[in-house]
């Protein structure tokens, strides 16, 4: 039986589909995750070229911001779980 990657509970999970990919949602810790990482080449949401340039130009700023948020969240998750996180 599938368990949540964060809280490891299995009775709190529900699932839904995004395209053909099953996404799990944990009602306890409110995280969404895929069972398997799937790469779909050439089938992503369409983005205007201006949007692509904007993302390219802001990558390093947003990457460091996302990294700082992730590091803070890992500490919170580990405190809740009272153990080290293994699958983030």
HTML snippet that shows the backbone in 3Dmol.js (N, CA, C, O; Angstrom):
<script src="https://3Dmol.org/build/3Dmol-min.js"></script>
<div id="view" style="width:600px;height:400px;position:relative"></div>
<script>
const pdb = `
ATOM      1  N   UNK A   1       0.833  -1.176   0.000  1.00  0.00           N
ATOM      2  CA  UNK A   1       0.000   0.000   0.000  1.00  0.00           C
ATOM      3  C   UNK A   1       0.884   1.247   0.000  1.00  0.00           C
ATOM      4  O   UNK A   1       1.892   1.284   0.705  1.00  0.00           O
ATOM      5  N   UNK A   2       0.526   2.251  -0.769  1.00  0.00           N
ATOM      6  CA  UNK A   2       1.297   3.482  -0.879  1.00  0.00           C
ATOM      7  C   UNK A   2       1.214   4.292   0.410  1.00  0.00           C
ATOM      8  O   UNK A   2       0.161   4.359   1.044  1.00  0.00           O
ATOM      9  N   UNK A   3       2.354   4.918   0.800  1.00  0.00           N
ATOM     10  CA  UNK A   3       2.414   5.776   1.976  1.00  0.00           C
ATOM     11  C   UNK A   3       2.830   7.181   1.551  1.00  0.00           C
ATOM     12  O   UNK A   3       3.470   7.368   0.516  1.00  0.00           O
ATOM     13  N   UNK A   4       2.458   8.160   2.364  1.00  0.00           N
ATOM     14  CA  UNK A   4       2.885   9.536   2.132  1.00  0.00           C
ATOM     15  C   UNK A   4       4.405   9.610   2.281  1.00  0.00           C
ATOM     16  O   UNK A   4       4.979   8.971   3.163  1.00  0.00           O
ATOM     17  N   UNK A   5       5.046  10.384   1.425  1.00  0.00           N
ATOM     18  CA  UNK A   5       6.499  10.521   1.480  1.00  0.00           C
ATOM     19  C   UNK A   5       6.959  11.322   2.691  1.00  0.00           C
ATOM     20  O   UNK A   5       8.111  11.204   3.110  1.00  0.00           O
ATOM     21  N   UNK A   6       6.074  12.134   3.256  1.00  0.00           N
ATOM     22  CA  UNK A   6       6.449  12.970   4.398  1.00  0.00           C
ATOM     23  C   UNK A   6       6.062  12.326   5.722  1.00  0.00           C
ATOM     24  O   UNK A   6       6.924  12.041   6.554  1.00  0.00           O
ATOM     25  N   UNK A   7       4.761  12.095   5.920  1.00  0.00           N
ATOM     26  CA  UNK A   7       4.292  11.597   7.224  1.00  0.00           C
ATOM     27  C   UNK A   7       4.194  10.080   7.285  1.00  0.00           C
ATOM     28  O   UNK A   7       3.998   9.520   8.363  1.00  0.00           O
ATOM     29  N   UNK A   8       4.326   9.411   6.154  1.00  0.00           N
ATOM     30  CA  UNK A   8       4.287   7.957   6.034  1.00  0.00           C
ATOM     31  C   UNK A   8       2.944   7.339   6.417  1.00  0.00           C
ATOM     32  O   UNK A   8       2.864   6.140   6.684  1.00  0.00           O
ATOM     33  N   UNK A   9       1.885   8.158   6.446  1.00  0.00           N
ATOM     34  CA  UNK A   9       0.543   7.630   6.699  1.00  0.00           C
ATOM     35  C   UNK A   9      -0.021   7.122   5.384  1.00  0.00           C
ATOM     36  O   UNK A   9       0.321   7.648   4.325  1.00  0.00           O
ATOM     37  N   UNK A  10      -0.870   6.120   5.427  1.00  0.00           N
ATOM     38  CA  UNK A  10      -1.463   5.622   4.187  1.00  0.00           C
ATOM     39  C   UNK A  10      -2.973   5.833   4.139  1.00  0.00           C
ATOM     40  O   UNK A  10      -3.554   5.798   3.054  1.00  0.00           O
ATOM     41  N   UNK A  11      -3.612   6.046   5.259  1.00  0.00           N
ATOM     42  CA  UNK A  11      -5.067   6.224   5.271  1.00  0.00           C
ATOM     43  C   UNK A  11      -5.483   7.659   4.972  1.00  0.00           C
ATOM     44  O   UNK A  11      -6.677   7.946   4.879  1.00  0.00           O
ATOM     45  N   UNK A  12      -4.528   8.557   4.820  1.00  0.00           N
ATOM     46  CA  UNK A  12      -4.844   9.962   4.556  1.00  0.00           C
ATOM     47  C   UNK A  12      -4.669  10.326   3.088  1.00  0.00           C
ATOM     48  O   UNK A  12      -4.809  11.493   2.719  1.00  0.00           O
ATOM     49  N   UNK A  13      -4.364   9.335   2.241  1.00  0.00           N
ATOM     50  CA  UNK A  13      -4.080   9.616   0.836  1.00  0.00           C
ATOM     51  C   UNK A  13      -5.329   9.548  -0.034  1.00  0.00           C
ATOM     52  O   UNK A  13      -6.186   8.680   0.133  1.00  0.00           O
ATOM     53  N   UNK A  14      -5.401  10.489  -0.961  1.00  0.00           N
ATOM     54  CA  UNK A  14      -6.377  10.417  -2.040  1.00  0.00           C
ATOM     55  C   UNK A  14      -5.571  10.607  -3.320  1.00  0.00           C
ATOM     56  O   UNK A  14      -4.396  10.967  -3.258  1.00  0.00           O
ATOM     57  N   UNK A  15      -6.174  10.376  -4.459  1.00  0.00           N
ATOM     58  CA  UNK A  15      -5.423  10.564  -5.704  1.00  0.00           C
ATOM     59  C   UNK A  15      -6.313  11.196  -6.755  1.00  0.00           C
ATOM     60  O   UNK A  15      -7.540  11.129  -6.690  1.00  0.00           O
ATOM     61  N   UNK A  16      -5.654  11.814  -7.726  1.00  0.00           N
ATOM     62  CA  UNK A  16      -6.328  12.404  -8.876  1.00  0.00           C
ATOM     63  C   UNK A  16      -5.380  12.280 -10.062  1.00  0.00           C
ATOM     64  O   UNK A  16      -4.205  11.958  -9.888  1.00  0.00           O
ATOM     65  N   UNK A  17      -5.868  12.525 -11.227  1.00  0.00           N
ATOM     66  CA  UNK A  17      -5.041  12.413 -12.429  1.00  0.00           C
ATOM     67  C   UNK A  17      -4.802  13.775 -13.052  1.00  0.00           C
ATOM     68  O   UNK A  17      -5.720  14.584 -13.183  1.00  0.00           O
ATOM     69  N   UNK A  18      -3.549  14.020 -13.435  1.00  0.00           N
ATOM     70  CA  UNK A  18      -3.168  15.167 -14.232  1.00  0.00           C
ATOM     71  C   UNK A  18      -2.664  14.572 -15.538  1.00  0.00           C
ATOM     72  O   UNK A  18      -1.625  13.912 -15.583  1.00  0.00           O
ATOM     73  N   UNK A  19      -3.424  14.821 -16.601  1.00  0.00           N
ATOM     74  CA  UNK A  19      -3.208  14.098 -17.849  1.00  0.00           C
ATOM     75  C   UNK A  19      -3.330  12.618 -17.561  1.00  0.00           C
ATOM     76  O   UNK A  19      -4.390  12.181 -17.114  1.00  0.00           O
ATOM     77  N   UNK A  20      -2.313  11.836 -17.792  1.00  0.00           N
ATOM     78  CA  UNK A  20      -2.388  10.392 -17.502  1.00  0.00           C
ATOM     79  C   UNK A  20      -1.536  10.015 -16.295  1.00  0.00           C
ATOM     80  O   UNK A  20      -1.259   8.837 -16.070  1.00  0.00           O
ATOM     81  N   UNK A  21      -1.127  11.005 -15.530  1.00  0.00           N
ATOM     82  CA  UNK A  21      -0.233  10.776 -14.395  1.00  0.00           C
ATOM     83  C   UNK A  21      -1.039  10.820 -13.099  1.00  0.00           C
ATOM     84  O   UNK A  21      -1.742  11.794 -12.828  1.00  0.00           O
ATOM     85  N   UNK A  22      -0.931   9.756 -12.302  1.00  0.00           N
ATOM     86  CA  UNK A  22      -1.641   9.737 -11.032  1.00  0.00           C
ATOM     87  C   UNK A  22      -0.866  10.553  -9.996  1.00  0.00           C
ATOM     88  O   UNK A  22       0.320  10.323  -9.761  1.00  0.00           O
ATOM     89  N   UNK A  23      -1.557  11.500  -9.389  1.00  0.00           N
ATOM     90  CA  UNK A  23      -0.987  12.362  -8.360  1.00  0.00           C
ATOM     91  C   UNK A  23      -1.652  11.997  -7.037  1.00  0.00           C
ATOM     92  O   UNK A  23      -2.875  11.869  -6.966  1.00  0.00           O
ATOM     93  N   UNK A  24      -0.851  11.830  -5.995  1.00  0.00           N
ATOM     94  CA  UNK A  24      -1.374  11.519  -4.676  1.00  0.00           C
ATOM     95  C   UNK A  24      -1.401  12.784  -3.828  1.00  0.00           C
ATOM     96  O   UNK A  24      -0.512  13.630  -3.927  1.00  0.00           O
ATOM     97  N   UNK A  25      -2.422  12.903  -2.999  1.00  0.00           N
ATOM     98  CA  UNK A  25      -2.549  14.040  -2.092  1.00  0.00           C
ATOM     99  C   UNK A  25      -2.717  13.506  -0.680  1.00  0.00           C
ATOM    100  O   UNK A  25      -3.592  12.677  -0.429  1.00  0.00           O
ATOM    101  N   UNK A  26      -1.883  13.974   0.247  1.00  0.00           N
ATOM    102  CA  UNK A  26      -1.989  13.589   1.645  1.00  0.00           C
ATOM    103  C   UNK A  26      -2.825  14.636   2.371  1.00  0.00           C
ATOM    104  O   UNK A  26      -2.468  15.814   2.414  1.00  0.00           O
ATOM    105  N   UNK A  27      -3.932  14.193   2.933  1.00  0.00           N
ATOM    106  CA  UNK A  27      -4.821  15.107   3.659  1.00  0.00           C
ATOM    107  C   UNK A  27      -4.230  15.494   5.013  1.00  0.00           C
ATOM    108  O   UNK A  27      -4.659  16.477   5.616  1.00  0.00           O
ATOM    109  N   UNK A  28      -3.255  14.733   5.491  1.00  0.00           N
ATOM    110  CA  UNK A  28      -2.657  15.019   6.790  1.00  0.00           C
ATOM    111  C   UNK A  28      -1.604  16.134   6.686  1.00  0.00           C
ATOM    112  O   UNK A  28      -1.647  17.102   7.446  1.00  0.00           O
ATOM    113  N   UNK A  29      -0.666  15.996   5.752  1.00  0.00           N
ATOM    114  CA  UNK A  29       0.393  17.015   5.654  1.00  0.00           C
ATOM    115  C   UNK A  29       0.254  17.899   4.423  1.00  0.00           C
ATOM    116  O   UNK A  29       1.090  18.774   4.196  1.00  0.00           O
ATOM    117  N   UNK A  30      -0.794  17.684   3.621  1.00  0.00           N
ATOM    118  CA  UNK A  30      -1.160  18.570   2.518  1.00  0.00           C
ATOM    119  C   UNK A  30      -0.092  18.653   1.426  1.00  0.00           C
ATOM    120  O   UNK A  30       0.154  19.724   0.871  1.00  0.00           O
ATOM    121  N   UNK A  31       0.535  17.526   1.126  1.00  0.00           N
ATOM    122  CA  UNK A  31       1.531  17.496   0.058  1.00  0.00           C
ATOM    123  C   UNK A  31       0.987  16.680  -1.113  1.00  0.00           C
ATOM    124  O   UNK A  31       0.256  15.711  -0.909  1.00  0.00           O
ATOM    125  N   UNK A  32       1.338  17.063  -2.322  1.00  0.00           N
ATOM    126  CA  UNK A  32       1.008  16.313  -3.532  1.00  0.00           C
ATOM    127  C   UNK A  32       2.291  15.704  -4.077  1.00  0.00           C
ATOM    128  O   UNK A  32       3.344  16.342  -4.055  1.00  0.00           O
ATOM    129  N   UNK A  33       2.207  14.471  -4.567  1.00  0.00           N
ATOM    130  CA  UNK A  33       3.397  13.842  -5.125  1.00  0.00           C
ATOM    131  C   UNK A  33       3.002  12.775  -6.133  1.00  0.00           C
ATOM    132  O   UNK A  33       1.874  12.280  -6.129  1.00  0.00           O
ATOM    133  N   UNK A  34       3.958  12.427  -7.004  1.00  0.00           N
ATOM    134  CA  UNK A  34       3.765  11.370  -7.997  1.00  0.00           C
ATOM    135  C   UNK A  34       4.372  10.082  -7.451  1.00  0.00           C
ATOM    136  O   UNK A  34       5.323  10.109  -6.669  1.00  0.00           O
ATOM    137  N   UNK A  35       3.815   8.972  -7.870  1.00  0.00           N
ATOM    138  CA  UNK A  35       4.397   7.691  -7.476  1.00  0.00           C
ATOM    139  C   UNK A  35       5.758   7.515  -8.133  1.00  0.00           C
ATOM    140  O   UNK A  35       6.700   7.036  -7.502  1.00  0.00           O
ATOM    141  N   UNK A  36       5.860   7.901  -9.391  1.00  0.00           N
ATOM    142  CA  UNK A  36       7.110   7.783 -10.141  1.00  0.00           C
ATOM    143  C   UNK A  36       7.370   9.098 -10.863  1.00  0.00           C
ATOM    144  O   UNK A  36       6.438   9.769 -11.306  1.00  0.00           O
ATOM    145  N   UNK A  37       8.621   9.455 -10.975  1.00  0.00           N
ATOM    146  CA  UNK A  37       8.962  10.643 -11.746  1.00  0.00           C
ATOM    147  C   UNK A  37       8.879  10.281 -13.224  1.00  0.00           C
ATOM    148  O   UNK A  37       9.529   9.340 -13.680  1.00  0.00           O
ATOM    149  N   UNK A  38       8.085  11.024 -13.956  1.00  0.00           N
ATOM    150  CA  UNK A  38       7.866  10.740 -15.371  1.00  0.00           C
ATOM    151  C   UNK A  38       8.206  11.994 -16.165  1.00  0.00           C
ATOM    152  O   UNK A  38       7.702  13.078 -15.869  1.00  0.00           O
ATOM    153  N   UNK A  39       9.055  11.847 -17.165  1.00  0.00           N
ATOM    154  CA  UNK A  39       9.374  12.969 -18.037  1.00  0.00           C
ATOM    155  C   UNK A  39       8.599  12.812 -19.326  1.00  0.00           C
ATOM    156  O   UNK A  39       8.633  11.759 -19.963  1.00  0.00           O
ATOM    157  N   UNK A  40       7.898  13.869 -19.703  1.00  0.00           N
ATOM    158  CA  UNK A  40       7.129  13.845 -20.941  1.00  0.00           C
ATOM    159  C   UNK A  40       7.730  14.910 -21.852  1.00  0.00           C
ATOM    160  O   UNK A  40       7.444  16.099 -21.705  1.00  0.00           O
ATOM    161  N   UNK A  41       8.542  14.486 -22.769  1.00  0.00           N
ATOM    162  CA  UNK A  41       9.223  15.430 -23.649  1.00  0.00           C
ATOM    163  C   UNK A  41       8.269  15.957 -24.716  1.00  0.00           C
ATOM    164  O   UNK A  41       7.547  15.192 -25.356  1.00  0.00           O
ATOM    165  N   UNK A  42       8.280  17.269 -24.894  1.00  0.00           N
ATOM    166  CA  UNK A  42       7.496  17.880 -25.953  1.00  0.00           C
ATOM    167  C   UNK A  42       6.010  17.931 -25.681  1.00  0.00           C
ATOM    168  O   UNK A  42       5.233  18.221 -26.590  1.00  0.00           O
ATOM    169  N   UNK A  43       5.589  17.660 -24.458  1.00  0.00           N
ATOM    170  CA  UNK A  43       4.168  17.626 -24.164  1.00  0.00           C
ATOM    171  C   UNK A  43       3.844  18.489 -22.946  1.00  0.00           C
ATOM    172  O   UNK A  43       2.919  18.189 -22.191  1.00  0.00           O
ATOM    173  N   UNK A  44       4.613  19.563 -22.760  1.00  0.00           N
ATOM    174  CA  UNK A  44       4.370  20.419 -21.613  1.00  0.00           C
ATOM    175  C   UNK A  44       3.384  21.518 -21.989  1.00  0.00           C
ATOM    176  O   UNK A  44       2.979  21.645 -23.144  1.00  0.00           O
ATOM    177  N   UNK A  45       3.012  22.300 -20.995  1.00  0.00           N
ATOM    178  CA  UNK A  45       2.093  23.402 -21.255  1.00  0.00           C
ATOM    179  C   UNK A  45       2.751  24.403 -22.198  1.00  0.00           C
ATOM    180  O   UNK A  45       3.947  24.665 -22.071  1.00  0.00           O
ATOM    181  N   UNK A  46       2.001  24.964 -23.136  1.00  0.00           N
ATOM    182  CA  UNK A  46       2.596  25.938 -24.055  1.00  0.00           C
ATOM    183  C   UNK A  46       2.962  27.227 -23.336  1.00  0.00           C
ATOM    184  O   UNK A  46       2.202  27.715 -22.500  1.00  0.00           O
ATOM    185  N   UNK A  47       4.106  27.768 -23.656  1.00  0.00           N
ATOM    186  CA  UNK A  47       4.580  29.018 -23.065  1.00  0.00           C
ATOM    187  C   UNK A  47       5.032  29.926 -24.197  1.00  0.00           C
ATOM    188  O   UNK A  47       5.744  29.496 -25.104  1.00  0.00           O
ATOM    189  N   UNK A  48       4.610  31.196 -24.138  1.00  0.00           N
ATOM    190  CA  UNK A  48       5.024  32.176 -25.131  1.00  0.00           C
ATOM    191  C   UNK A  48       6.525  32.416 -25.000  1.00  0.00           C
ATOM    192  O   UNK A  48       7.064  32.306 -23.899  1.00  0.00           O
ATOM    193  N   UNK A  49       7.207  32.739 -26.088  1.00  0.00           N
ATOM    194  CA  UNK A  49       8.658  32.928 -26.082  1.00  0.00           C
ATOM    195  C   UNK A  49       9.093  33.991 -25.075  1.00  0.00           C
ATOM    196  O   UNK A  49      10.167  33.871 -24.487  1.00  0.00           O
ATOM    197  N   UNK A  50       8.276  35.034 -24.864  1.00  0.00           N
ATOM    198  CA  UNK A  50       8.613  36.050 -23.859  1.00  0.00           C
ATOM    199  C   UNK A  50       8.676  35.425 -22.466  1.00  0.00           C
ATOM    200  O   UNK A  50       9.528  35.784 -21.653  1.00  0.00           O
ATOM    201  N   UNK A  51       7.760  34.480 -22.198  1.00  0.00           N
ATOM    202  CA  UNK A  51       7.760  33.780 -20.913  1.00  0.00           C
ATOM    203  C   UNK A  51       8.998  32.933 -20.730  1.00  0.00           C
ATOM    204  O   UNK A  51       9.555  32.864 -19.634  1.00  0.00           O
ATOM    205  N   UNK A  52       9.431  32.289 -21.797  1.00  0.00           N
ATOM    206  CA  UNK A  52      10.646  31.465 -21.735  1.00  0.00           C
ATOM    207  C   UNK A  52      11.857  32.340 -21.449  1.00  0.00           C
ATOM    208  O   UNK A  52      12.701  31.974 -20.631  1.00  0.00           O
ATOM    209  N   UNK A  53      11.957  33.491 -22.108  1.00  0.00           N
ATOM    210  CA  UNK A  53      13.078  34.421 -21.877  1.00  0.00           C
ATOM    211  C   UNK A  53      13.066  34.937 -20.435  1.00  0.00           C
ATOM    212  O   UNK A  53      14.114  35.040 -19.798  1.00  0.00           O
ATOM    213  N   UNK A  54      11.866  35.261 -19.924  1.00  0.00           N
ATOM    214  CA  UNK A  54      11.749  35.751 -18.557  1.00  0.00           C
ATOM    215  C   UNK A  54      12.223  34.681 -17.578  1.00  0.00           C
ATOM    216  O   UNK A  54      12.953  34.987 -16.634  1.00  0.00           O
ATOM    217  N   UNK A  55      11.813  33.426 -17.794  1.00  0.00           N
ATOM    218  CA  UNK A  55      12.251  32.344 -16.916  1.00  0.00           C
ATOM    219  C   UNK A  55      13.760  32.148 -16.997  1.00  0.00           C
ATOM    220  O   UNK A  55      14.419  31.917 -15.983  1.00  0.00           O
ATOM    221  N   UNK A  56      14.300  32.240 -18.206  1.00  0.00           N
ATOM    222  CA  UNK A  56      15.746  32.091 -18.391  1.00  0.00           C
ATOM    223  C   UNK A  56      16.494  33.186 -17.649  1.00  0.00           C
ATOM    224  O   UNK A  56      17.497  32.919 -16.987  1.00  0.00           O
ATOM    225  N   UNK A  57      16.007  34.429 -17.757  1.00  0.00           N
ATOM    226  CA  UNK A  57      16.684  35.560 -17.126  1.00  0.00           C
ATOM    227  C   UNK A  57      16.564  35.546 -15.605  1.00  0.00           C
ATOM    228  O   UNK A  57      17.447  36.060 -14.918  1.00  0.00           O
ATOM    229  N   UNK A  58      15.503  34.976 -15.070  1.00  0.00           N
ATOM    230  CA  UNK A  58      15.303  34.991 -13.617  1.00  0.00           C
ATOM    231  C   UNK A  58      15.678  33.668 -12.948  1.00  0.00           C
ATOM    232  O   UNK A  58      15.458  33.506 -11.747  1.00  0.00           O
ATOM    233  N   UNK A  59      16.235  32.729 -13.696  1.00  0.00           N
ATOM    234  CA  UNK A  59      16.521  31.395 -13.158  1.00  0.00           C
ATOM    235  C   UNK A  59      17.365  31.434 -11.897  1.00  0.00           C
ATOM    236  O   UNK A  59      17.006  30.797 -10.907  1.00  0.00           O
ATOM    237  N   UNK A  60      18.471  32.156 -11.898  1.00  0.00           N
ATOM    238  CA  UNK A  60      19.380  32.130 -10.756  1.00  0.00           C
ATOM    239  C   UNK A  60      18.766  32.781  -9.527  1.00  0.00           C
ATOM    240  O   UNK A  60      19.028  32.350  -8.404  1.00  0.00           O
ATOM    241  N   UNK A  61      17.952  33.814  -9.722  1.00  0.00           N
ATOM    242  CA  UNK A  61      17.275  34.452  -8.590  1.00  0.00           C
ATOM    243  C   UNK A  61      16.234  33.507  -8.012  1.00  0.00           C
ATOM    244  O   UNK A  61      16.204  33.273  -6.804  1.00  0.00           O
ATOM    245  N   UNK A  62      15.382  32.963  -8.872  1.00  0.00           N
ATOM    246  CA  UNK A  62      14.323  32.083  -8.378  1.00  0.00           C
ATOM    247  C   UNK A  62      14.891  30.765  -7.861  1.00  0.00           C
ATOM    248  O   UNK A  62      14.339  30.182  -6.928  1.00  0.00           O
ATOM    249  N   UNK A  63      15.978  30.290  -8.448  1.00  0.00           N
ATOM    250  CA  UNK A  63      16.598  29.055  -7.993  1.00  0.00           C
ATOM    251  C   UNK A  63      17.122  29.211  -6.569  1.00  0.00           C
ATOM    252  O   UNK A  63      16.914  28.324  -5.742  1.00  0.00           O
ATOM    253  N   UNK A  64      17.794  30.313  -6.268  1.00  0.00           N
ATOM    254  CA  UNK A  64      18.317  30.496  -4.912  1.00  0.00           C
ATOM    255  C   UNK A  64      17.177  30.734  -3.920  1.00  0.00           C
ATOM    256  O   UNK A  64      17.265  30.314  -2.766  1.00  0.00           O
ATOM    257  N   UNK A  65      16.113  31.400  -4.357  1.00  0.00           N
ATOM    258  CA  UNK A  65      14.949  31.601  -3.496  1.00  0.00           C
ATOM    259  C   UNK A  65      14.281  30.264  -3.178  1.00  0.00           C
ATOM    260  O   UNK A  65      13.964  29.983  -2.022  1.00  0.00           O
ATOM    261  N   UNK A  66      14.072  29.447  -4.201  1.00  0.00           N
ATOM    262  CA  UNK A  66      13.469  28.126  -4.005  1.00  0.00           C
ATOM    263  C   UNK A  66      14.343  27.259  -3.099  1.00  0.00           C
ATOM    264  O   UNK A  66      13.830  26.518  -2.261  1.00  0.00           O
ATOM    265  N   UNK A  67      15.651  27.351  -3.267  1.00  0.00           N
ATOM    266  CA  UNK A  67      16.575  26.579  -2.444  1.00  0.00           C
ATOM    267  C   UNK A  67      16.464  26.985  -0.974  1.00  0.00           C
ATOM    268  O   UNK A  67      16.473  26.126  -0.092  1.00  0.00           O
ATOM    269  N   UNK A  68      16.360  28.295  -0.706  1.00  0.00           N
ATOM    270  CA  UNK A  68      16.253  28.739   0.686  1.00  0.00           C
ATOM    271  C   UNK A  68      14.934  28.283   1.307  1.00  0.00           C
ATOM    272  O   UNK A  68      14.908  27.885   2.472  1.00  0.00           O
ATOM    273  N   UNK A  69      13.827  28.336   0.537  1.00  0.00           N
ATOM    274  CA  UNK A  69      12.541  27.843   1.044  1.00  0.00           C
ATOM    275  C   UNK A  69      12.609  26.336   1.315  1.00  0.00           C
ATOM    276  O   UNK A  69      12.113  25.863   2.337  1.00  0.00           O
ATOM    277  N   UNK A  70      13.220  25.595   0.405  1.00  0.00           N
ATOM    278  CA  UNK A  70      13.312  24.139   0.561  1.00  0.00           C
ATOM    279  C   UNK A  70      14.096  23.779   1.823  1.00  0.00           C
ATOM    280  O   UNK A  70      13.695  22.881   2.564  1.00  0.00           O
ATOM    281  N   UNK A  71      15.199  24.465   2.071  1.00  0.00           N
ATOM    282  CA  UNK A  71      16.010  24.184   3.261  1.00  0.00           C
ATOM    283  C   UNK A  71      15.216  24.451   4.539  1.00  0.00           C
ATOM    284  O   UNK A  71      15.318  23.691   5.502  1.00  0.00           O
ATOM    285  N   UNK A  72      14.421  25.531   4.552  1.00  0.00           N
ATOM    286  CA  UNK A  72      13.593  25.840   5.724  1.00  0.00           C
ATOM    287  C   UNK A  72      12.488  24.801   5.900  1.00  0.00           C
ATOM    288  O   UNK A  72      12.192  24.397   7.025  1.00  0.00           O
ATOM    289  N   UNK A  73      11.882  24.370   4.806  1.00  0.00           N
ATOM    290  CA  UNK A  73      10.802  23.393   4.887  1.00  0.00           C
ATOM    291  C   UNK A  73      11.294  22.032   5.345  1.00  0.00           C
ATOM    292  O   UNK A  73      10.598  21.335   6.084  1.00  0.00           O
ATOM    293  N   UNK A  74      12.488  21.649   4.914  1.00  0.00           N
ATOM    294  CA  UNK A  74      13.041  20.368   5.342  1.00  0.00           C
ATOM    295  C   UNK A  74      13.189  20.347   6.859  1.00  0.00           C
ATOM    296  O   UNK A  74      12.883  19.339   7.494  1.00  0.00           O
ATOM    297  N   UNK A  75      13.650  21.436   7.441  1.00  0.00           N
ATOM    298  CA  UNK A  75      13.796  21.515   8.897  1.00  0.00           C
ATOM    299  C   UNK A  75      12.436  21.340   9.567  1.00  0.00           C
ATOM    300  O   UNK A  75      12.321  20.622  10.560  1.00  0.00           O
ATOM    301  N   UNK A  76      11.408  21.990   9.028  1.00  0.00           N
ATOM    302  CA  UNK A  76      10.050  21.868   9.591  1.00  0.00           C
ATOM    303  C   UNK A  76       9.564  20.433   9.488  1.00  0.00           C
ATOM    304  O   UNK A  76       9.051  19.882  10.463  1.00  0.00           O
ATOM    305  N   UNK A  77       9.721  19.813   8.309  1.00  0.00           N
ATOM    306  CA  UNK A  77       9.284  18.423   8.127  1.00  0.00           C
ATOM    307  C   UNK A  77      10.019  17.489   9.088  1.00  0.00           C
ATOM    308  O   UNK A  77       9.409  16.615   9.704  1.00  0.00           O
ATOM    309  N   UNK A  78      11.327  17.679   9.210  1.00  0.00           N
ATOM    310  CA  UNK A  78      12.099  16.800  10.086  1.00  0.00           C
ATOM    311  C   UNK A  78      11.683  16.966  11.546  1.00  0.00           C
ATOM    312  O   UNK A  78      11.672  15.997  12.304  1.00  0.00           O
ATOM    313  N   UNK A  79      11.342  18.191  11.939  1.00  0.00           N
ATOM    314  CA  UNK A  79      10.866  18.410  13.301  1.00  0.00           C
ATOM    315  C   UNK A  79       9.523  17.728  13.526  1.00  0.00           C
ATOM    316  O   UNK A  79       9.295  17.143  14.584  1.00  0.00           O
ATOM    317  N   UNK A  80       8.631  17.799  12.538  1.00  0.00           N
ATOM    318  CA  UNK A  80       7.331  17.133  12.651  1.00  0.00           C
ATOM    319  C   UNK A  80       7.485  15.619  12.730  1.00  0.00           C
ATOM    320  O   UNK A  80       6.824  14.950  13.523  1.00  0.00           O
ATOM    321  N   UNK A  81       8.373  15.098  11.887  1.00  0.00           N
ATOM    322  CA  UNK A  81       8.564  13.652  11.821  1.00  0.00           C
ATOM    323  C   UNK A  81       9.464  13.099  12.926  1.00  0.00           C
ATOM    324  O   UNK A  81       9.446  11.905  13.226  1.00  0.00           O
ATOM    325  N   UNK A  82      10.241  13.986  13.517  1.00  0.00           N
ATOM    326  CA  UNK A  82      11.240  13.599  14.515  1.00  0.00           C
ATOM    327  C   UNK A  82      12.255  12.624  13.938  1.00  0.00           C
ATOM    328  O   UNK A  82      12.702  11.691  14.606  1.00  0.00           O
ATOM    329  N   UNK A  83      12.608  12.865  12.676  1.00  0.00           N
ATOM    330  CA  UNK A  83      13.645  12.068  12.004  1.00  0.00           C
ATOM    331  C   UNK A  83      14.102  12.829  10.761  1.00  0.00           C
ATOM    332  O   UNK A  83      13.476  13.815  10.371  1.00  0.00           O
ATOM    333  N   UNK A  84      15.171  12.383  10.149  1.00  0.00           N
ATOM    334  CA  UNK A  84      15.669  12.990   8.915  1.00  0.00           C
ATOM    335  C   UNK A  84      14.764  12.625   7.747  1.00  0.00           C
ATOM    336  O   UNK A  84      14.271  11.499   7.671  1.00  0.00           O
ATOM    337  N   UNK A  85      14.543  13.563   6.841  1.00  0.00           N
ATOM    338  CA  UNK A  85      13.775  13.289   5.614  1.00  0.00           C
ATOM    339  C   UNK A  85      14.675  12.573   4.612  1.00  0.00           C
ATOM    340  O   UNK A  85      15.853  12.902   4.478  1.00  0.00           O
ATOM    341  N   UNK A  86      14.123  11.613   3.924  1.00  0.00           N
ATOM    342  CA  UNK A  86      14.897  10.854   2.959  1.00  0.00           C
ATOM    343  C   UNK A  86      14.460  11.100   1.525  1.00  0.00           C
ATOM    344  O   UNK A  86      15.271  10.954   0.610  1.00  0.00           O
ATOM    345  N   UNK A  87      13.205  11.469   1.299  1.00  0.00           N
ATOM    346  CA  UNK A  87      12.670  11.573  -0.055  1.00  0.00           C
ATOM    347  C   UNK A  87      11.971  12.909  -0.295  1.00  0.00           C
ATOM    348  O   UNK A  87      10.742  12.959  -0.352  1.00  0.00           O
ATOM    349  N   UNK A  88      12.711  13.954  -0.432  1.00  0.00           N
ATOM    350  CA  UNK A  88      12.113  15.254  -0.743  1.00  0.00           C
ATOM    351  C   UNK A  88      12.462  15.605  -2.167  1.00  0.00           C
ATOM    352  O   UNK A  88      12.066  16.662  -2.657  1.00  0.00           O
TER     353      UNK A  88
END
`;
const viewer = $3Dmol.createViewer("view");
viewer.addModel(pdb, "pdb");
viewer.setStyle({}, {cartoon: {color: "spectrum"}});
viewer.zoomTo();
viewer.render();
</script>
